[in-house]
């Protein structure tokens, strides 16, 4: 049996709430098993862009990344947010190291091409250097990964953090039993977006297709669940979606939504 590793993605509004993110990081630091933290950007990049008069455009939850926006997200994601998370983890006794995809050539990507939509400097992942990540982990360092990658030709790219978590989980599944956790402000996948208690405790592929066809899943959650099933098909052992404040319960399968390919 392979050694367990947790890959935990933190995102959503919780990144903008100091008390909640501090509590989450303390819970994360207490995880005794090997672990990686992948983070999104919260609202800070959008707020900074507004202050600088740079228009922002989102399409299906994905940021259209022009040259000016790329500068902002690089400063905010790979700079301010990443280093603050690392500093708080150090204070909590977790020896963390912050990096983006360009650091150590850990994540190489290509600029997204679409026949009708110009996503700008958005990146889709080509390769994860698992040897480099594993070497950091073997030094008892906890990687904290910002959602900025590069194309190997000097160009930085803005890459979806959920996808980074999924691809990292798949890449490391040959070496570890990977548990992938998507944590944010909601308690899990909700049947009713306005009812926090309508958490679907477990979703299998067939059930998901039915829920999606019936438009019973909030549209913004669909890419996250798609990523979850892609991770399972790529070798990840388990995927959990839930509230960051409930991280210990999520890891004990006492809360959130379990995404599984298992038959009932």
Buried (B, 14 or more C-beta within 10 A) or exposed (E): EEEBBBBBBBBBEBBBBEEBBEBBBBBBBEBEEBBBBBBBBBEBBBBBBEEEEBEBEEEEEBBBBBEBBBBBBBBBBBBBBBEBBBEBBBEBEBEBBBBBBBBBEBBBBBBBEEEEEEBBBBBBBEBBBBEBBBEBBEEEBBBBBBBBBBBEEEBBBBBBBBBBBBBBBBBBBEBBBBBBBBBBBBBBBBBEEEEEEEBBEBBBBEEBEEBBEEEEBBEEBBBBBBBBBBBBEBBBBBBBBBBBBBBEBBBEEEBBBBBBEEEE
